[in-house]
Amino acid sequence: MRYKYCPECGTKLIPKHAGDDGAVPYCERCKEFRFDTFHSCVIVLTYNEFDEIILCRQGYLSDRYTSVTSGYISPGENAEQCALREVREELGIDLESLEYAGTYWFGKKDMLMHGFIGFAHKQDLVLSEEIDSAEWVPAAKAPETMYPDGPGNALHELYRLYLNKKLTE
Ligand SMILES: [Zn+2]
């Protein structure tokens, strides 16, 4: 969110110098700077002992298996807790390990994505209503249905990290 008006009192903001940050929108009534804000989210690539990863299909987006678990971090929660919670909620799985895999800026939606690679032994999935279907897919075949690679596509970055990880194991 890039503020033009104060989110507390509605006053039109004016640019004011804020140290190293330069000109920042400022509310003269609240005497507060209103820095740009953005969403923090997680994206989790889950794999198993058979070199399979979980791909999800969300019918309103596509009829193909395009994506992996993702979700908004709730206030009071850290990124790791969010990653474990989202995988549990969406797929019915408790990850056995979770590895931080960097951050990715998703400019289209002003989101900072925190990437994770999670491991769980192969098991049946218990899907939430948000997910129309999800499947364990051989990792080598996953790019056939994933959203195409491109700038800002965190899933492909995670996928490459996963492949490198398997090569060095
Ligand atoms: Zn204000």
Backbone and ligand atoms as CSV (ligand in chain L), in Angstrom:
chain,resi,resn,atom,element,x,y,z
A,1,MET,N,N,0.856,-1.185,0.000
A,1,MET,CA,C,0.000,0.000,0.000
A,1,MET,C,C,0.888,1.230,0.000
A,2,ARG,N,N,0.654,2.098,-0.989
A,2,ARG,CA,C,1.414,3.346,-1.054
A,2,ARG,C,C,0.437,4.464,-0.713
A,3,TYR,N,N,0.603,5.051,0.481
A,3,TYR,CA,C,-0.418,5.959,1.004
A,3,TYR,C,C,-0.369,7.342,0.365
A,4,LYS,N,N,-1.566,7.844,0.000
A,4,LYS,CA,C,-1.721,9.241,-0.407
A,4,LYS,C,C,-2.411,10.016,0.717
A,5,TYR,N,N,-3.272,9.302,1.466
A,5,TYR,CA,C,-4.005,9.894,2.577
A,5,TYR,C,C,-3.654,9.115,3.840
A,6,CYS,N,N,-3.719,9.784,4.970
A,6,CYS,CA,C,-3.372,9.126,6.230
A,6,CYS,C,C,-4.370,8.004,6.517
A,7,PRO,N,N,-3.890,6.767,6.758
A,7,PRO,CA,C,-4.820,5.652,7.030
A,7,PRO,C,C,-5.523,5.801,8.383
A,8,GLU,N,N,-5.035,6.694,9.276
A,8,GLU,CA,C,-5.667,6.900,10.586
A,8,GLU,C,C,-6.712,8.010,10.541
A,9,CYS,N,N,-6.398,9.144,9.896
A,9,CYS,CA,C,-7.289,10.306,9.994
A,9,CYS,C,C,-7.753,10.832,8.639
A,10,GLY,N,N,-7.204,10.305,7.545
A,10,GLY,CA,C,-7.689,10.687,6.218
A,10,GLY,C,C,-7.080,11.961,5.652
A,11,THR,N,N,-6.219,12.619,6.402
A,11,THR,CA,C,-5.576,13.855,5.918
A,11,THR,C,C,-4.677,13.538,4.726
A,12,LYS,N,N,-4.653,14.460,3.734
A,12,LYS,CA,C,-3.762,14.266,2.602
A,12,LYS,C,C,-2.314,14.363,3.094
A,13,LEU,N,N,-1.505,13.398,2.671
A,13,LEU,CA,C,-0.123,13.348,3.153
A,13,LEU,C,C,0.750,14.276,2.323
A,14,ILE,N,N,1.786,14.781,2.966
A,14,ILE,CA,C,2.750,15.616,2.242
A,14,ILE,C,C,4.118,14.943,2.335
A,15,PRO,N,N,4.988,15.131,1.310
A,15,PRO,CA,C,6.323,14.543,1.411
A,15,PRO,C,C,7.146,15.291,2.451
A,16,LYS,N,N,7.825,14.531,3.297
A,16,LYS,CA,C,8.686,15.161,4.293
A,16,LYS,C,C,9.979,14.353,4.378
A,17,HIS,N,N,11.073,15.062,4.538
A,17,HIS,CA,C,12.366,14.405,4.565
A,17,HIS,C,C,12.500,13.543,5.827
A,18,ALA,N,N,12.886,12.269,5.651
A,18,ALA,CA,C,13.032,11.358,6.795
A,18,ALA,C,C,14.412,10.709,6.762
A,19,GLY,N,N,15.421,11.471,7.105
A,19,GLY,CA,C,16.775,10.937,7.184
A,19,GLY,C,C,17.209,10.262,5.908
A,20,ASP,N,N,17.797,9.086,6.042
A,20,ASP,CA,C,18.331,8.347,4.895
A,20,ASP,C,C,17.243,7.931,3.895
A,21,ASP,N,N,15.990,7.867,4.330
A,21,ASP,CA,C,14.911,7.437,3.438
A,21,ASP,C,C,14.477,8.522,2.457
A,22,GLY,N,N,14.957,9.760,2.647
A,22,GLY,CA,C,14.556,10.835,1.744
A,22,GLY,C,C,13.128,11.276,2.037
A,23,ALA,N,N,12.397,11.655,0.970
A,23,ALA,CA,C,11.035,12.158,1.164
A,23,ALA,C,C,10.076,11.001,1.403
A,24,VAL,N,N,9.320,11.082,2.504
A,24,VAL,CA,C,8.365,10.033,2.876
A,24,VAL,C,C,7.023,10.727,3.147
A,25,PRO,N,N,5.897,10.096,2.727
A,25,PRO,CA,C,4.589,10.706,3.006
A,25,PRO,C,C,4.399,10.925,4.513
A,26,TYR,N,N,3.901,12.114,4.862
A,26,TYR,CA,C,3.823,12.510,6.272
A,26,TYR,C,C,2.450,13.092,6.556
A,27,CYS,N,N,1.891,12.734,7.720
A,27,CYS,CA,C,0.614,13.311,8.139
A,27,CYS,C,C,0.889,14.417,9.145
A,28,GLU,N,N,0.496,15.654,8.770
A,28,GLU,CA,C,0.766,16.798,9.662
A,28,GLU,C,C,-0.162,16.788,10.864
A,29,ARG,N,N,-1.301,16.102,10.733
A,29,ARG,CA,C,-2.243,16.084,11.850
A,29,ARG,C,C,-1.771,15.074,12.919
A,30,CYS,N,N,-1.426,13.845,12.470
A,30,CYS,CA,C,-0.963,12.802,13.408
A,30,CYS,C,C,0.516,12.966,13.762
A,31,LYS,N,N,1.211,13.803,13.001
A,31,LYS,CA,C,2.665,13.952,13.172
A,31,LYS,C,C,3.379,12.597,13.039
A,32,GLU,N,N,2.983,11.868,12.006
A,32,GLU,CA,C,3.568,10.537,11.771
A,32,GLU,C,C,3.915,10.373,10.296
A,33,PHE,N,N,5.027,9.675,10.044
A,33,PHE,CA,C,5.320,9.246,8.687
A,33,PHE,C,C,4.424,8.055,8.344
A,34,ARG,N,N,3.996,7.986,7.097
A,34,ARG,CA,C,3.196,6.836,6.646
A,34,ARG,C,C,3.979,6.114,5.555
A,35,PHE,N,N,4.883,5.255,6.007
A,35,PHE,CA,C,5.721,4.492,5.075
A,35,PHE,C,C,4.868,3.526,4.258
A,36,ASP,N,N,5.305,3.242,3.040
A,36,ASP,CA,C,4.633,2.236,2.217
A,36,ASP,C,C,4.614,0.907,2.982
A,37,THR,N,N,3.537,0.163,2.824
A,37,THR,CA,C,3.452,-1.167,3.444
A,37,THR,C,C,3.192,-2.202,2.351
A,38,PHE,N,N,3.429,-3.455,2.676
A,38,PHE,CA,C,3.170,-4.533,1.718
A,38,PHE,C,C,2.862,-5.799,2.492
A,39,HIS,N,N,2.329,-6.792,1.795
A,39,HIS,CA,C,1.998,-8.054,2.446
A,39,HIS,C,C,3.238,-8.932,2.564
A,40,SER,N,N,3.299,-9.697,3.634
A,40,SER,CA,C,4.321,-10.735,3.778
A,40,SER,C,C,3.632,-12.085,3.681
A,41,CYS,N,N,4.163,-12.925,2.821
A,41,CYS,CA,C,3.535,-14.221,2.561
A,41,CYS,C,C,4.591,-15.320,2.606
A,42,VAL,N,N,4.131,-16.557,2.653
A,42,VAL,CA,C,5.047,-17.685,2.526
A,42,VAL,C,C,4.689,-18.472,1.272
A,43,ILE,N,N,5.695,-19.139,0.717
A,43,ILE,CA,C,5.469,-20.094,-0.366
A,43,ILE,C,C,6.325,-21.310,-0.020
A,44,VAL,N,N,5.716,-22.492,-0.030
A,44,VAL,CA,C,6.380,-23.691,0.479
A,44,VAL,C,C,6.360,-24.801,-0.565
A,45,LEU,N,N,7.529,-25.239,-0.955
A,45,LEU,CA,C,7.641,-26.407,-1.836
A,45,LEU,C,C,7.852,-27.627,-0.949
A,46,THR,N,N,6.936,-28.581,-1.023
A,46,THR,CA,C,6.998,-29.782,-0.179
A,46,THR,C,C,7.437,-30.980,-1.024
A,47,TYR,N,N,8.423,-31.727,-0.507
A,47,TYR,CA,C,8.884,-32.911,-1.247
A,47,TYR,C,C,8.897,-34.125,-0.329
A,48,ASN,N,N,8.992,-35.329,-0.951
A,48,ASN,CA,C,9.018,-36.565,-0.172
A,48,ASN,C,C,10.248,-37.410,-0.523
A,49,GLU,N,N,10.300,-38.605,0.039
A,49,GLU,CA,C,11.472,-39.481,-0.114
A,49,GLU,C,C,11.560,-40.111,-1.502
A,50,PHE,N,N,10.532,-39.901,-2.348
A,50,PHE,CA,C,10.548,-40.474,-3.701
A,50,PHE,C,C,10.816,-39.412,-4.762
A,51,ASP,N,N,11.413,-38.280,-4.368
A,51,ASP,CA,C,11.664,-37.173,-5.298
A,51,ASP,C,C,10.385,-36.700,-5.970
A,52,GLU,N,N,9.339,-36.645,-5.185
A,52,GLU,CA,C,8.078,-36.071,-5.664
A,52,GLU,C,C,7.814,-34.772,-4.901
A,53,ILE,N,N,7.139,-33.835,-5.565
A,53,ILE,CA,C,6.733,-32.603,-4.891
A,53,ILE,C,C,5.210,-32.456,-5.015
A,54,ILE,N,N,4.641,-31.672,-4.121
A,54,ILE,CA,C,3.191,-31.478,-4.158
A,54,ILE,C,C,2.863,-30.270,-5.025
A,55,LEU,N,N,2.042,-30.484,-6.034
A,55,LEU,CA,C,1.511,-29.368,-6.827
A,55,LEU,C,C,0.008,-29.276,-6.587
A,56,CYS,N,N,-0.475,-28.041,-6.546
A,56,CYS,CA,C,-1.883,-27.788,-6.258
A,56,CYS,C,C,-2.576,-27.204,-7.484
A,57,ARG,N,N,-3.870,-27.456,-7.534
A,57,ARG,CA,C,-4.696,-26.889,-8.597
A,57,ARG,C,C,-5.795,-26.070,-7.938
A,58,GLN,N,N,-5.898,-24.809,-8.313
A,58,GLN,CA,C,-6.967,-23.950,-7.817
A,58,GLN,C,C,-7.838,-23.618,-9.017
A,59,GLY,N,N,-9.029,-24.189,-9.027
A,59,GLY,CA,C,-9.889,-24.153,-10.205
A,59,GLY,C,C,-10.156,-22.754,-10.741
A,60,TYR,N,N,-10.236,-21.759,-9.850
A,60,TYR,CA,C,-10.546,-20.409,-10.330
A,60,TYR,C,C,-9.352,-19.793,-11.055
A,61,LEU,N,N,-8.177,-20.411,-10.917
A,61,LEU,CA,C,-6.990,-19.873,-11.585
A,61,LEU,C,C,-6.638,-20.654,-12.846
A,62,SER,N,N,-6.763,-21.980,-12.761
A,62,SER,CA,C,-6.301,-22.794,-13.879
A,62,SER,C,C,-6.831,-24.205,-13.719
A,63,ASP,N,N,-6.869,-24.964,-14.817
A,63,ASP,CA,C,-7.266,-26.366,-14.693
A,63,ASP,C,C,-6.032,-27.271,-14.613
A,64,ARG,N,N,-4.855,-26.638,-14.459
A,64,ARG,CA,C,-3.637,-27.443,-14.351
A,64,ARG,C,C,-3.020,-27.340,-12.947
A,65,TYR,N,N,-2.090,-28.233,-12.680
A,65,TYR,CA,C,-1.407,-28.239,-11.387
A,65,TYR,C,C,-0.258,-27.229,-11.442
A,66,THR,N,N,-0.569,-25.995,-11.016
A,66,THR,CA,C,0.321,-24.873,-11.302
A,66,THR,C,C,1.150,-24.405,-10.122
A,67,SER,N,N,0.698,-24.680,-8.886
A,67,SER,CA,C,1.235,-23.921,-7.760
A,67,SER,C,C,1.555,-24.817,-6.572
A,68,VAL,N,N,2.148,-24.210,-5.556
A,68,VAL,CA,C,2.401,-24.910,-4.303
A,68,VAL,C,C,1.732,-24.108,-3.182
A,69,THR,N,N,1.885,-24.596,-1.956
A,69,THR,CA,C,1.241,-23.949,-0.812
A,69,THR,C,C,1.741,-22.519,-0.635
A,70,SER,N,N,0.812,-21.604,-0.400
A,70,SER,CA,C,1.219,-20.237,-0.081
A,70,SER,C,C,0.128,-19.598,0.768
A,71,GLY,N,N,0.502,-18.519,1.441
A,71,GLY,CA,C,-0.496,-17.833,2.268
A,71,GLY,C,C,0.083,-16.628,2.963
A,72,TYR,N,N,-0.804,-15.802,3.504
A,72,TYR,CA,C,-0.398,-14.579,4.191
A,72,TYR,C,C,0.071,-14.882,5.607
A,73,ILE,N,N,1.152,-14.227,5.998
A,73,ILE,CA,C,1.599,-14.309,7.388
A,73,ILE,C,C,0.651,-13.481,8.248
A,74,SER,N,N,0.178,-14.074,9.355
A,74,SER,CA,C,-0.726,-13.346,10.254
A,74,SER,C,C,0.098,-12.531,11.239
A,75,PRO,N,N,-0.440,-11.373,11.681
A,75,PRO,CA,C,0.269,-10.602,12.703
A,75,PRO,C,C,0.516,-11.463,13.938
A,76,GLY,N,N,1.724,-11.421,14.467
A,76,GLY,CA,C,2.063,-12.190,15.661
A,76,GLY,C,C,2.708,-13.521,15.351
A,77,GLU,N,N,2.708,-13.901,14.089
A,77,GLU,CA,C,3.237,-15.203,13.661
A,77,GLU,C,C,4.555,-14.950,12.935
A,78,ASN,N,N,5.528,-15.856,13.055
A,78,ASN,CA,C,6.717,-15.688,12.224
A,78,ASN,C,C,6.560,-16.517,10.944
A,79,ALA,N,N,7.501,-16.320,10.021
A,79,ALA,CA,C,7.347,-16.940,8.699
A,79,ALA,C,C,7.358,-18.468,8.807
A,80,GLU,N,N,8.192,-19.011,9.709
A,80,GLU,CA,C,8.286,-20.469,9.860
A,80,GLU,C,C,6.960,-21.047,10.375
A,81,GLN,N,N,6.403,-20.386,11.381
A,81,GLN,CA,C,5.110,-20.854,11.922
A,81,GLN,C,C,4.036,-20.809,10.841
A,82,CYS,N,N,4.073,-19.732,10.046
A,82,CYS,CA,C,3.084,-19.587,8.978
A,82,CYS,C,C,3.233,-20.708,7.953
A,83,ALA,N,N,4.486,-21.023,7.584
A,83,ALA,CA,C,4.729,-22.069,6.580
A,83,ALA,C,C,4.169,-23.408,7.072
A,84,LEU,N,N,4.457,-23.751,8.333
A,84,LEU,CA,C,3.955,-25.018,8.890
A,84,LEU,C,C,2.423,-25.015,8.948
A,85,ARG,N,N,1.860,-23.888,9.345
A,85,ARG,CA,C,0.392,-23.790,9.466
A,85,ARG,C,C,-0.279,-23.921,8.103
A,86,GLU,N,N,0.250,-23.211,7.102
A,86,GLU,CA,C,-0.392,-23.243,5.784
A,86,GLU,C,C,-0.363,-24.654,5.185
A,87,VAL,N,N,0.767,-25.352,5.349
A,87,VAL,CA,C,0.859,-26.710,4.799
A,87,VAL,C,C,-0.135,-27.627,5.535
A,88,ARG,N,N,-0.233,-27.443,6.852
A,88,ARG,CA,C,-1.168,-28.255,7.638
A,88,ARG,C,C,-2.606,-27.957,7.193
A,89,GLU,N,N,-2.937,-26.663,7.049
A,89,GLU,CA,C,-4.318,-26.288,6.698
A,89,GLU,C,C,-4.689,-26.713,5.282
A,90,GLU,N,N,-3.774,-26.452,4.329
A,90,GLU,CA,C,-4.132,-26.685,2.923
A,90,GLU,C,C,-4.029,-28.156,2.535
A,91,LEU,N,N,-3.046,-28.862,3.111
A,91,LEU,CA,C,-2.753,-30.216,2.633
A,91,LEU,C,C,-2.953,-31.296,3.701
A,92,GLY,N,N,-3.145,-30.887,4.954
A,92,GLY,CA,C,-3.307,-31.864,6.023
A,92,GLY,C,C,-2.032,-32.607,6.363
A,93,ILE,N,N,-0.898,-31.950,6.187
A,93,ILE,CA,C,0.402,-32.583,6.426
A,93,ILE,C,C,1.177,-31.805,7.486
A,94,ASP,N,N,1.830,-32.522,8.400
A,94,ASP,CA,C,2.783,-31.895,9.314
A,94,ASP,C,C,4.180,-32.104,8.746
A,95,LEU,N,N,4.817,-31.020,8.312
A,95,LEU,CA,C,6.167,-31.143,7.734
A,95,LEU,C,C,7.141,-31.654,8.780
A,96,GLU,N,N,8.054,-32.524,8.338
A,96,GLU,CA,C,9.054,-33.072,9.256
A,96,GLU,C,C,10.301,-32.207,9.303
A,97,SER,N,N,10.562,-31.470,8.220
A,97,SER,CA,C,11.639,-30.476,8.265
A,97,SER,C,C,11.252,-29.315,7.371
A,98,LEU,N,N,11.845,-28.181,7.685
A,98,LEU,CA,C,11.518,-26.950,6.973
A,98,LEU,C,C,12.802,-26.150,6.828
A,99,GLU,N,N,13.087,-25.754,5.621
A,99,GLU,CA,C,14.345,-25.065,5.345
A,99,GLU,C,C,14.025,-23.717,4.696
A,100,TYR,N,N,14.595,-22.655,5.226
A,100,TYR,CA,C,14.355,-21.328,4.676
A,100,TYR,C,C,15.031,-21.229,3.314
A,101,ALA,N,N,14.361,-20.661,2.343
A,101,ALA,CA,C,14.894,-20.647,0.982
A,101,ALA,C,C,14.785,-19.265,0.323
A,102,GLY,N,N,14.977,-18.226,1.150
A,102,GLY,CA,C,15.102,-16.890,0.588
A,102,GLY,C,C,13.788,-16.147,0.426
A,103,THR,N,N,13.919,-14.888,0.038
A,103,THR,CA,C,12.736,-14.054,-0.144
A,103,THR,C,C,12.629,-13.618,-1.596
A,104,TYR,N,N,11.409,-13.384,-2.024
A,104,TYR,CA,C,11.135,-13.077,-3.430
A,104,TYR,C,C,10.092,-11.967,-3.484
A,105,TRP,N,N,10.390,-10.938,-4.239
A,105,TRP,CA,C,9.448,-9.824,-4.371
A,105,TRP,C,C,8.485,-10.124,-5.506
A,106,PHE,N,N,7.175,-10.095,-5.194
A,106,PHE,CA,C,6.148,-10.326,-6.198
A,106,PHE,C,C,5.469,-8.983,-6.461
A,107,GLY,N,N,6.020,-8.258,-7.462
A,107,GLY,CA,C,5.630,-6.873,-7.694
A,107,GLY,C,C,4.179,-6.704,-8.117
A,108,LYS,N,N,3.640,-7.706,-8.828
A,108,LYS,CA,C,2.269,-7.591,-9.313
A,108,LYS,C,C,1.290,-7.361,-8.169
A,109,LYS,N,N,1.592,-7.955,-7.011
A,109,LYS,CA,C,0.678,-7.829,-5.878
A,109,LYS,C,C,1.319,-7.163,-4.666
A,110,ASP,N,N,2.488,-6.534,-4.846
A,110,ASP,CA,C,3.194,-5.912,-3.713
A,110,ASP,C,C,3.312,-6.869,-2.526
A,111,MET,N,N,3.906,-8.019,-2.797
A,111,MET,CA,C,4.062,-9.024,-1.750
A,111,MET,C,C,5.527,-9.403,-1.613
A,112,LEU,N,N,5.964,-9.574,-0.372
A,112,LEU,CA,C,7.263,-10.198,-0.150
A,112,LEU,C,C,7.012,-11.657,0.218
A,113,MET,N,N,7.474,-12.565,-0.653
A,113,MET,CA,C,7.266,-13.987,-0.430
A,113,MET,C,C,8.478,-14.565,0.303
A,114,HIS,N,N,8.237,-15.251,1.404
A,114,HIS,CA,C,9.302,-15.969,2.116
A,114,HIS,C,C,9.256,-17.419,1.634
A,115,GLY,N,N,10.326,-17.844,0.961
A,115,GLY,CA,C,10.338,-19.179,0.388
A,115,GLY,C,C,10.812,-20.232,1.382
A,116,PHE,N,N,10.221,-21.418,1.316
A,116,PHE,CA,C,10.640,-22.552,2.156
A,116,PHE,C,C,10.615,-23.829,1.328
A,117,ILE,N,N,11.487,-24.759,1.711
A,117,ILE,CA,C,11.436,-26.110,1.169
A,117,ILE,C,C,11.173,-27.029,2.360
A,118,GLY,N,N,10.087,-27.798,2.274
A,118,GLY,CA,C,9.688,-28.647,3.393
A,118,GLY,C,C,9.712,-30.111,2.988
A,119,PHE,N,N,9.999,-30.953,3.976
A,119,PHE,CA,C,10.003,-32.398,3.722
A,119,PHE,C,C,8.914,-33.085,4.545
A,120,ALA,N,N,8.227,-34.033,3.898
A,120,ALA,CA,C,7.315,-34.934,4.611
A,120,ALA,C,C,7.367,-36.281,3.908
A,121,HIS,N,N,7.294,-37.372,4.676
A,121,HIS,CA,C,7.192,-38.677,4.042
A,121,HIS,C,C,5.899,-38.748,3.249
A,122,LYS,N,N,5.910,-39.555,2.204
A,122,LYS,CA,C,4.720,-39.646,1.339
A,122,LYS,C,C,3.522,-40.087,2.162
A,123,GLN,N,N,2.428,-39.387,2.004
A,123,GLN,CA,C,1.195,-39.699,2.729
A,123,GLN,C,C,0.029,-39.111,1.957
A,124,ASP,N,N,-1.177,-39.574,2.318
A,124,ASP,CA,C,-2.369,-39.027,1.675
A,124,ASP,C,C,-2.564,-37.583,2.102
A,125,LEU,N,N,-3.124,-36.779,1.201
A,125,LEU,CA,C,-3.364,-35.377,1.487
A,125,LEU,C,C,-4.820,-35.189,1.917
A,126,VAL,N,N,-5.028,-34.295,2.872
A,126,VAL,CA,C,-6.381,-33.938,3.308
A,126,VAL,C,C,-6.557,-32.457,2.998
A,127,LEU,N,N,-7.263,-32.163,1.898
A,127,LEU,CA,C,-7.230,-30.814,1.343
A,127,LEU,C,C,-8.242,-29.869,1.996
A,128,SER,N,N,-7.849,-28.606,2.083
A,128,SER,CA,C,-8.784,-27.565,2.524
A,128,SER,C,C,-9.672,-27.184,1.349
A,129,GLU,N,N,-10.697,-26.383,1.637
A,129,GLU,CA,C,-11.624,-25.966,0.576
A,129,GLU,C,C,-10.971,-25.039,-0.434
A,130,GLU,N,N,-9.865,-24.379,-0.033
A,130,GLU,CA,C,-9.189,-23.446,-0.942
A,130,GLU,C,C,-8.547,-24.158,-2.126
A,131,ILE,N,N,-8.256,-25.452,-1.937
A,131,ILE,CA,C,-7.524,-26.206,-2.940
A,131,ILE,C,C,-8.489,-27.189,-3.594
A,132,ASP,N,N,-8.609,-27.145,-4.896
A,132,ASP,CA,C,-9.506,-28.074,-5.580
A,132,ASP,C,C,-8.893,-29.462,-5.643
A,133,SER,N,N,-7.603,-29.507,-5.926
A,133,SER,CA,C,-6.912,-30.780,-5.806
A,133,SER,C,C,-5.417,-30.531,-5.687
A,134,ALA,N,N,-4.732,-31.542,-5.171
A,134,ALA,CA,C,-3.286,-31.465,-5.018
A,134,ALA,C,C,-2.758,-32.876,-5.163
A,135,GLU,N,N,-1.563,-32.997,-5.703
A,135,GLU,CA,C,-1.012,-34.326,-5.947
A,135,GLU,C,C,0.487,-34.328,-5.738
A,136,TRP,N,N,0.986,-35.498,-5.343
A,136,TRP,CA,C,2.427,-35.734,-5.395
A,136,TRP,C,C,2.784,-35.957,-6.868
A,137,VAL,N,N,3.705,-35.172,-7.378
A,137,VAL,CA,C,4.091,-35.232,-8.782
A,137,VAL,C,C,5.599,-35.493,-8.845
A,138,PRO,N,N,6.064,-36.391,-9.746
A,138,PRO,CA,C,7.520,-36.554,-9.865
A,138,PRO,C,C,8.160,-35.188,-10.127
A,139,ALA,N,N,9.191,-34.854,-9.359
A,139,ALA,CA,C,9.761,-33.503,-9.448
A,139,ALA,C,C,10.189,-33.161,-10.869
A,140,ALA,N,N,10.730,-34.151,-11.581
A,140,ALA,CA,C,11.228,-33.884,-12.932
A,140,ALA,C,C,10.107,-33.471,-13.890
A,141,LYS,N,N,8.875,-33.879,-13.574
A,141,LYS,CA,C,7.744,-33.567,-14.469
A,141,LYS,C,C,7.003,-32.292,-14.073
A,142,ALA,N,N,7.307,-31.768,-12.894
A,142,ALA,CA,C,6.529,-30.640,-12.374
A,142,ALA,C,C,6.503,-29.416,-13.300
A,143,PRO,N,N,7.644,-29.046,-13.923
A,143,PRO,CA,C,7.609,-27.835,-14.759
A,143,PRO,C,C,6.646,-27.924,-15.941
A,144,GLU,N,N,6.217,-29.130,-16.297
A,144,GLU,CA,C,5.273,-29.263,-17.418
A,144,GLU,C,C,3.947,-28.566,-17.128
A,145,THR,N,N,3.562,-28.491,-15.857
A,145,THR,CA,C,2.271,-27.862,-15.549
A,145,THR,C,C,2.398,-26.609,-14.686
A,146,MET,N,N,3.579,-26.358,-14.097
A,146,MET,CA,C,3.752,-25.163,-13.268
A,146,MET,C,C,3.568,-23.913,-14.129
A,147,TYR,N,N,3.159,-22.795,-13.494
A,147,TYR,CA,C,3.136,-21.514,-14.214
A,147,TYR,C,C,4.491,-21.307,-14.873
A,148,PRO,N,N,4.525,-20.724,-16.069
A,148,PRO,CA,C,5.807,-20.550,-16.755
A,148,PRO,C,C,6.788,-19.728,-15.918
A,149,ASP,N,N,8.056,-20.032,-16.112
A,149,ASP,CA,C,9.117,-19.314,-15.397
A,149,ASP,C,C,9.155,-17.861,-15.880
A,150,GLY,N,N,9.550,-16.966,-14.996
A,150,GLY,CA,C,9.669,-15.568,-15.386
A,150,GLY,C,C,10.043,-14.745,-14.170
A,151,PRO,N,N,10.349,-13.473,-14.369
A,151,PRO,CA,C,10.727,-12.629,-13.237
A,151,PRO,C,C,9.603,-12.603,-12.198
A,152,GLY,N,N,9.960,-12.740,-10.946
A,152,GLY,CA,C,8.957,-12.677,-9.884
A,152,GLY,C,C,8.261,-14.000,-9.621
A,153,ASN,N,N,8.625,-15.059,-10.363
A,153,ASN,CA,C,8.004,-16.358,-10.117
A,153,ASN,C,C,8.833,-17.125,-9.084
A,154,ALA,N,N,8.403,-17.043,-7.837
A,154,ALA,CA,C,9.173,-17.638,-6.746
A,154,ALA,C,C,9.199,-19.157,-6.841
A,155,LEU,N,N,8.135,-19.750,-7.386
A,155,LEU,CA,C,8.076,-21.215,-7.428
A,155,LEU,C,C,9.247,-21.802,-8.221
A,156,HIS,N,N,9.573,-21.205,-9.367
A,156,HIS,CA,C,10.686,-21.740,-10.156
A,156,HIS,C,C,12.025,-21.563,-9.437
A,157,GLU,N,N,12.170,-20.444,-8.706
A,157,GLU,CA,C,13.387,-20.250,-7.900
A,157,GLU,C,C,13.493,-21.356,-6.850
A,158,LEU,N,N,12.386,-21.646,-6.190
A,158,LEU,CA,C,12.384,-22.707,-5.173
A,158,LEU,C,C,12.672,-24.060,-5.814
A,159,TYR,N,N,12.081,-24.261,-6.966
A,159,TYR,CA,C,12.273,-25.537,-7.678
A,159,TYR,C,C,13.747,-25.731,-8.021
A,160,ARG,N,N,14.409,-24.661,-8.510
A,160,ARG,CA,C,15.850,-24.768,-8.825
A,160,ARG,C,C,16.664,-25.044,-7.563
A,161,LEU,N,N,16.314,-24.395,-6.475
A,161,LEU,CA,C,17.020,-24.650,-5.207
A,161,LEU,C,C,16.836,-26.103,-4.780
A,162,TYR,N,N,15.624,-26.603,-4.954
A,162,TYR,CA,C,15.336,-27.997,-4.606
A,162,TYR,C,C,16.199,-28.943,-5.457
A,163,LEU,N,N,16.280,-28.692,-6.770
A,163,LEU,CA,C,17.087,-29.554,-7.646
A,163,LEU,C,C,18.558,-29.526,-7.229
A,164,ASN,N,N,19.079,-28.340,-6.934
A,164,ASN,CA,C,20.473,-28.216,-6.477
A,164,ASN,C,C,20.707,-28.988,-5.183
A,165,LYS,N,N,19.736,-28.887,-4.298
A,165,LYS,CA,C,19.821,-29.564,-3.014
A,165,LYS,C,C,19.908,-31.081,-3.236
A,166,LYS,N,N,19.084,-31.607,-4.145
A,166,LYS,CA,C,19.103,-33.045,-4.401
A,166,LYS,C,C,20.448,-33.473,-5.016
A,167,LEU,N,N,21.003,-32.602,-5.877
A,167,LEU,CA,C,22.289,-32.919,-6.513
A,167,LEU,C,C,23.415,-33.020,-5.510
A,168,THR,N,N,23.344,-32.224,-4.451
A,168,THR,CA,C,24.456,-32.163,-3.495
A,168,THR,C,C,24.230,-33.079,-2.304
A,169,GLU,N,N,23.132,-33.789,-2.265
A,169,GLU,CA,C,22.860,-34.684,-1.122
A,169,GLU,C,C,23.677,-35.969,-1.223
L,1,ZN,ZN,ZN,-3.225,11.360,10.201
